[in-house]
Amino acid sequence: MIPMPSGVRVWLAGGVTDMRCGMNSLAVKVQEGLGRDPHAGDLYVFRGRRGDLIKCVWRDGLGMSL
C-alpha cells in the first residue's frame, strides 16, 4: 500500500484517457485540461475507455509517481 499524507485532494479527470499515456503526458493533461499544477501534491485519477483501468499521478515528495 502506498501511504498518502492527510489532506491530499483527489481530482478525477472527466471523460476517457488513452491508457498508453505515460507520466509526462498525464502531467501535461493536468496542466492544460484541469488548469492545475501536477507538482502541487494532489492526486489525479484518469480512467480508460472501458472503465476497468485507472492511472493515478501524484508527487510523492521525491518526484512524480504513476
C-alpha positions as a Markdown table, in Angstrom:
| # | Residue | x | y | z |
|---|---|---|---|---|
| 1 | Met | 0.0 | 0.0 | 0.0 |
| 2 | Ile | 1.2 | 3.5 | -0.8 |
| 3 | Pro | 0.8 | 5.9 | 2.1 |
| 4 | Met | -0.9 | 9.2 | 1.3 |
| 5 | Pro | -0.5 | 12.1 | 3.7 |
| 6 | Ser | -3.6 | 13.5 | 5.2 |
| 7 | Gly | -5.2 | 16.4 | 3.4 |
| 8 | Val | -4.4 | 15.2 | -0.1 |
| 9 | Arg | -7.0 | 16.3 | -2.6 |
| 10 | Val | -8.1 | 13.8 | -5.2 |
| 11 | Trp | -9.0 | 15.1 | -8.7 |
| 12 | Leu | -11.0 | 12.9 | -11.1 |
| 13 | Ala | -10.5 | 13.7 | -14.8 |
| 14 | Gly | -13.7 | 13.7 | -16.7 |
| 15 | Gly | -14.0 | 11.7 | -19.9 |
| 16 | Val | -11.7 | 8.9 | -21.1 |
| 17 | Thr | -7.9 | 8.9 | -21.2 |
| 18 | Asp | -5.7 | 6.9 | -23.6 |
| 19 | Met | -4.1 | 4.4 | -21.2 |
| 20 | Arg | -0.9 | 4.4 | -23.4 |
| 21 | Cys | -0.1 | 7.8 | -21.9 |
| 22 | Gly | 2.8 | 7.9 | -19.6 |
| 23 | Met | 3.6 | 10.1 | -16.6 |
| 24 | Asn | 4.7 | 13.1 | -18.6 |
| 25 | Ser | 1.7 | 13.0 | -20.9 |
| 26 | Leu | -0.7 | 12.8 | -18.0 |
| 27 | Ala | 1.1 | 15.7 | -16.2 |
| 28 | Val | 0.5 | 17.8 | -19.3 |
| 29 | Lys | -3.2 | 16.8 | -19.3 |
| 30 | Val | -3.4 | 18.0 | -15.7 |
| 31 | Gln | -1.8 | 21.4 | -16.6 |
| 32 | Glu | -3.8 | 22.0 | -19.8 |
| 33 | Gly | -7.1 | 20.3 | -19.1 |
| 34 | Leu | -7.6 | 20.8 | -15.4 |
| 35 | Gly | -5.5 | 24.0 | -15.1 |
| 36 | Arg | -3.8 | 22.6 | -12.0 |
| 37 | Asp | -0.1 | 22.2 | -11.1 |
| 38 | Pro | 0.7 | 18.4 | -11.1 |
| 39 | His | 3.6 | 19.1 | -8.7 |
| 40 | Ala | 1.4 | 20.6 | -6.0 |
| 41 | Gly | 0.9 | 17.2 | -4.2 |
| 42 | Asp | -2.6 | 16.4 | -5.2 |
| 43 | Leu | -3.7 | 13.0 | -6.6 |
| 44 | Tyr | -5.0 | 13.0 | -10.2 |
| 45 | Val | -7.0 | 10.0 | -11.4 |
| 46 | Phe | -7.6 | 9.1 | -15.1 |
| 47 | Arg | -9.9 | 6.3 | -16.4 |
| 48 | Gly | -9.6 | 4.2 | -19.5 |
| 49 | Arg | -12.3 | 3.9 | -22.2 |
| 50 | Arg | -13.9 | 0.7 | -20.8 |
| 51 | Gly | -13.8 | 2.0 | -17.2 |
| 52 | Asp | -11.9 | -1.0 | -15.9 |
| 53 | Leu | -8.4 | 0.7 | -15.8 |
| 54 | Ile | -7.3 | 3.8 | -14.0 |
| 55 | Lys | -4.0 | 5.6 | -13.8 |
| 56 | Cys | -3.1 | 7.9 | -10.9 |
| 57 | Val | -0.4 | 10.6 | -11.0 |
| 58 | Trp | 0.9 | 12.4 | -7.9 |
| 59 | Arg | 4.0 | 14.0 | -6.5 |
| 60 | Asp | 5.3 | 11.8 | -3.6 |
| 61 | Gly | 7.9 | 14.3 | -2.3 |
| 62 | Leu | 10.8 | 12.7 | -4.3 |
| 63 | Gly | 9.3 | 13.1 | -7.8 |
| 64 | Met | 6.3 | 12.2 | -9.8 |
| 65 | Ser | 4.7 | 8.7 | -9.4 |
| 66 | Leu | 2.4 | 6.8 | -11.7 |
